[in-house]
């Protein structure tokens, strides 16, 4: 497992150290956790962005869409015994 150094200014490190003491965690643990959470959030955002662009390209190429009314009617069935499958164009 590789390791790289993160350079922090003194003020940021002092804040990190104080928070670590309050949480009974090391500054290193807090940095790793913050980076892990950041990566998960940003990777999910990137996935959503790519998915949105793919859907837009498909719509632009075909003009196929599901109307608001059809989606709304489908959503009204959620949680009932008549819940249907997601409508597709």
Secondary structure, 3 states (H helix, E strand, C coil): CCCCCCCCCHHHHHHHHHHHHHHCCCHHHHHHHHHHHHHHHHHHHHHHHHHHHHHHHHHHHHCCCCCHHHHHHHHHCCCCCCCCCCCCC
